Amino acid sequence: MINEVLHTLPQVLIDGLTLGAVYAIVALGYTMVYGILELINFAHGEIFMTGAFVGTAILLTFAGVGWMASMPAVVALILVLIITSVVTGLLGMGIERVAYRPLRNAPKLITLITAIGISFLLQDIVRFIAELKKGNYILTGPSLFSGQIGIKASSVWSGFNDASVKSSFFIVIVVAVIMMVTLDFFINKTKWGMAMRAVAQDRETAALMTVNVNKVIALTFFIGSALGGATGVLFAIQYGTIDPYIGFILGLKAFTAAVLGGIGNIRGAMFGGVLLGVLEMFAAANLPVISNGILGAEYKDVFAFAILIIVLIFKPEGLFGKVSVEKV
């Protein structure tokens, strides 16, 4: 059994890192907003989905007017990422201003219900627009990086099976790493990042120290939503087909990754996302082997969430979270 698991390990790591990078960046949006407002922004998964649709729509527009043929794929990707990030960032700011700011001092359950309502609203709006324009809410965008690259893992160890990756794998990983490193630098080394950390620590005291709390919160939503939208573009490029409901389950898993790493901890969210992606792909490839055929690959979510529950039983604050004391 161990040999069979090891055979698939290279492909599991490749697929897991790709999915984990997506989870990690989406998890950053959850953890940033929670760190400052203690709000679980369940609409964030739909921001990711909106980004996937906006990016795909731009790519289809480029293809329709003939720009894709004359434009290098990397340039097209950069343009799409920038435009989508701005659109989804402004969308996130708008949601915060209209839906969350008036409820900032309301009971947390009210804001949670509002977030879920915004989530369903975005799903239906995107579905309506997609069906209106295309006649179908399931979209497949043009392939930017569709080539397959073989990896001779058997040359490292004869027990490994050879693996294959789409060329878009490298794009997803590189862009994800750039976004995560840039965010980490911004939070820890810049004036606005310091303001965010101050507001996260104590909103009232930060306001007394002349920090503009509303601007900091709006910026947090902009950055988190921009990252989520850009990740939606990466998802669409890597997996091809999108629909208005991809954000719901993926958003739940990204939130799970944020909790696993330690909600409110930026680096914890990154690690939790990658870990969850690898665990999920490991389960998809090996559950039938481990369970002797009783459990199929479709039970991968059960495996991943079972690991989460076990971790939280012994470390409720997450892997990198700090124990917080409720203020009385």
C-alpha positions in Angstrom: 0.0 0.0 0.0 2.8 2.4 0.9 4.4 1.8 -2.5 1.2 2.6 -4.3 0.9 5.9 -2.4 4.5 6.8 -3.2 3.9 6.1 -6.9 1.4 9.0 -7.1 3.3 11.4 -4.8 4.9 13.6 -7.6 1.5 14.2 -9.3 -0.2 14.7 -5.9 2.4 17.4 -4.9 2.0 19.2 -8.3 -1.8 19.2 -8.2 -1.9 20.0 -4.5 0.5 23.0 -4.8 -1.7 24.4 -7.6 -4.9 24.1 -5.7 -3.2 25.1 -2.4 -2.0 28.3 -4.0 -5.5 29.2 -4.9 -6.8 28.4 -1.5 -4.0 30.3 0.1 -4.7 33.6 -1.7 -8.4 33.4 -1.2 -7.8 32.6 2.5 -5.8 35.8 2.8 -9.0 37.8 2.1 -10.9 36.0 4.9 -8.1 36.4 7.4 -7.4 40.1 6.6 -11.0 41.1 7.1 -11.4 38.9 10.2 -8.2 40.3 11.7 -9.5 43.9 11.5 -13.3 43.6 11.9 -13.7 40.1 13.4 -16.2 39.5 10.5 -16.3 36.3 8.5 -16.9 37.7 5.0 -18.7 34.8 3.4 -19.2 36.9 0.3 -15.4 36.6 -0.4 -15.8 33.3 -2.3 -18.2 35.1 -4.7 -15.6 37.9 -5.2 -13.3 35.2 -6.3 -16.0 33.8 -8.6 -16.7 37.3 -10.0 -13.0 37.7 -10.7 -13.0 34.4 -12.7 -16.0 35.6 -14.8 -14.5 39.1 -15.3 -11.2 37.7 -16.4 -12.8 35.2 -18.7 -15.0 37.9 -20.2 -12.0 40.1 -20.9 -10.1 37.2 -22.5 -13.1 36.3 -24.7 -13.3 40.0 -25.7 -9.6 40.1 -26.6 -10.1 36.9 -28.7 -13.2 38.3 -30.3 -11.5 41.4 -31.6 -8.4 39.5 -32.7 -6.0 40.9 -30.0 -5.1 37.4 -28.7 -3.4 36.5 -31.9 -1.0 39.5 -31.9 -0.5 39.8 -28.1 1.9 37.6 -26.1 0.1 35.4 -23.7 2.0 36.8 -20.7 1.1 40.4 -21.6 -2.6 39.3 -22.0 -2.5 37.7 -18.6 -0.9 40.7 -16.9 -3.5 43.0 -18.4 -6.4 40.7 -17.4 -5.0 40.4 -13.8 -4.7 44.2 -13.4 -8.1 45.0 -14.8 -9.8 42.2 -12.8 -8.0 43.1 -9.6 -9.2 46.7 -9.9 -12.8 45.7 -10.7 -13.1 43.2 -7.8 -11.2 45.5 -5.4 -13.7 48.2 -6.1 -16.5 45.7 -5.7 -15.2 44.7 -2.3 -14.9 48.3 -1.2 -18.5 48.9 -2.4 -19.8 45.9 -0.5 -18.0 47.1 2.7 -19.4 50.6 2.3 -23.0 49.7 1.5 -23.5 46.4 3.4 -21.0 46.1 6.3 -20.2 49.7 7.4 -23.8 50.5 8.6 -23.8 47.3 10.6 -20.3 47.7 12.1 -21.7 48.1 15.7 -24.5 45.6 15.2 -24.4 42.1 16.6 -22.0 39.9 14.7 -24.8 37.5 13.7 -26.5 40.3 11.7 -23.3 41.0 9.7 -22.8 37.3 9.1 -26.3 36.9 7.7 -25.7 40.0 5.5 -22.5 38.4 4.2 -24.3 35.3 3.3 -27.0 37.3 1.6 -24.4 39.3 -0.5 -22.9 35.9 -1.5 -26.2 34.6 -2.9 -26.9 38.0 -4.5 -23.5 38.0 -6.4 -24.1 34.4 -7.5 -27.5 35.3 -9.1 -26.3 38.5 -10.6 -23.3 36.8 -12.3 -25.5 34.0 -13.5 -28.1 36.4 -14.9 -25.5 38.4 -16.8 -23.7 35.3 -18.1 -27.0 33.8 -19.4 -28.0 37.1 -20.9 -24.8 37.5 -22.8 -23.9 33.9 -23.6 -27.1 31.9 -23.2 -25.4 29.7 -20.7 -24.0 30.4 -17.2 -21.1 27.8 -17.6 -18.2 29.5 -19.4 -15.0 28.2 -20.9 -12.4 30.8 -21.7 -9.6 30.7 -24.4 -6.5 28.7 -23.5 -3.5 30.9 -22.8 -1.1 28.3 -21.6 -2.5 24.9 -22.7 0.7 22.9 -23.2 1.6 19.8 -21.2 5.0 19.3 -19.7 6.3 15.9 -18.6 8.3 15.5 -15.5 10.5 12.4 -15.2 10.0 11.7 -11.5 11.1 8.1 -12.0 14.7 9.4 -12.7 14.7 10.7 -9.0 13.5 7.4 -7.6 12.3 4.3 -9.6 9.2 4.0 -7.3 7.7 7.3 -8.5 5.4 7.5 -11.5 6.2 10.2 -14.0 4.0 13.3 -13.6 2.7 15.9 -16.1 1.8 19.5 -15.6 0.0 22.1 -17.6 2.2 25.0 -18.5 -0.3 27.2 -16.7 0.9 25.5 -13.4 4.1 27.5 -13.4 2.2 30.7 -14.1 -0.2 30.1 -11.2 2.6 29.3 -8.8 4.8 32.3 -9.8 1.9 34.8 -9.7 0.6 33.3 -6.4 4.0 33.6 -4.8 4.5 37.2 -6.1 1.1 38.2 -4.6 1.7 36.5 -1.3 5.2 37.9 -0.9 4.1 41.4 -1.9 1.2 41.3 0.6 3.5 40.1 3.4 5.9 43.0 2.6 3.0 45.5 2.5 1.5 44.4 5.8 4.9 44.3 7.7 7.0 47.0 6.1 4.8 49.9 4.9 3.0 52.7 6.7 -0.5 51.5 5.6 0.4 48.0 6.7 1.3 49.3 10.1 -2.0 51.1 10.2 -3.8 47.9 9.3 -2.0 46.0 12.1 -2.8 48.9 14.6 -6.5 48.8 13.7 -6.5 45.0 14.0 -5.0 45.2 17.4 -7.3 47.9 18.8 -9.6 49.9 16.6 -10.5 52.6 19.1 -7.0 53.3 20.2 -5.8 53.5 16.6 -8.5 56.1 15.9 -7.3 58.1 18.9 -3.8 58.0 17.4 -5.1 59.7 14.2 -5.4 56.5 12.1 -8.3 56.9 9.7 -10.1 53.6 10.6 -12.6 53.8 7.7 -9.9 54.3 5.1 -7.9 51.4 6.6 -10.9 49.1 6.5 -11.8 50.1 3.0 -8.2 49.5 1.9 -8.3 46.1 3.5 -11.4 45.1 1.6 -9.9 46.5 -1.6 -6.7 44.5 -1.3 -8.4 41.3 -0.1 -11.0 41.5 -2.9 -8.3 42.4 -5.6 -6.3 39.3 -4.6 -9.4 37.2 -4.6 -10.4 38.4 -8.1 -6.9 37.8 -9.5 -7.0 34.3 -8.0 -10.3 33.7 -9.9 -8.4 34.5 -13.1 -5.7 32.0 -12.2 -8.3 29.4 -11.4 -10.1 30.0 -14.8 -6.8 29.7 -16.7 -5.7 26.5 -14.8 -9.0 24.7 -14.8 -10.7 26.1 -17.9 -14.4 25.9 -17.0 -16.2 28.2 -14.5 -19.7 28.7 -13.2 -21.4 31.1 -10.7 -21.2 28.5 -8.0 -17.4 27.7 -7.9 -16.9 30.4 -5.2 -19.2 28.8 -2.6 -17.4 25.5 -1.9 -14.0 26.9 -2.7 -14.7 29.9 -0.4 -15.6 27.5 2.4 -12.4 25.6 1.9 -10.3 28.8 1.8 -12.0 29.9 5.0 -11.1 26.4 6.4 -7.5 27.0 5.3 -7.5 30.4 7.1 -8.8 28.7 10.3 -6.3 25.9 10.0 -3.4 28.3 9.7 -4.8 30.6 12.4 -7.5 33.1 11.5 -6.1 36.6 11.5 -2.6 35.4 10.8 -1.4 36.2 7.2 1.4 33.7 7.0 -0.8 31.1 8.7 -3.5 31.5 6.0 -0.8 31.0 3.3 0.5 27.8 4.9 -3.0 26.6 5.7 -4.1 27.0 2.1 -1.1 25.1 0.6 -1.5 22.4 3.3 -5.2 21.9 2.6 -4.6 21.7 -1.2 -2.0 19.0 -0.8 -4.1 17.1 1.7 -7.1 17.2 -0.6 -5.2 16.0 -3.7 -3.5 13.3 -1.6 -6.9 12.1 -0.5 -8.3 12.2 -4.1 -5.4 10.1 -5.3 -5.0 7.6 -2.5 -8.3 7.2 -0.5 -9.3 4.2 -2.6 -6.0 2.6 -1.9 -5.9 3.4 1.8 -9.5 2.3 2.4 -9.1 -0.8 0.2 -11.8 0.5 -2.3 -14.4 1.4 0.4 -14.0 5.2 -0.1 -13.6 6.8 -3.5 -11.9 10.0 -4.5 -15.1 11.9 -4.0 -14.6 11.6 -0.2 -11.5 13.9 -0.4 -13.4 16.7 1.4 -14.2 14.5 4.3 -10.5 13.6 4.7 -9.4 17.2 4.5 -12.1 18.4 7.0 -11.3 15.5 9.4 -7.7 16.7 9.5 -8.9 20.2 10.3 -11.1 18.9 13.1 -8.2 16.9 14.6 -5.9 19.9 14.5 -8.5 22.3 16.1 -9.2 19.8 18.9 -5.6 20.0 20.0 -4.8 23.5 18.8 -8.1 25.5 18.7 -6.3 28.8 17.6 -4.9 27.1 14.5 -1.3 26.1 13.6 0.0 29.7 13.7 -2.7 31.6 15.6 -2.4 33.1 19.0 -4.7 32.4 21.9 -7.0 35.4 22.3 -8.6 36.4 25.5 -12.1 37.8 25.4 -12.4 41.3 26.7 -15.0 41.7 29.4 
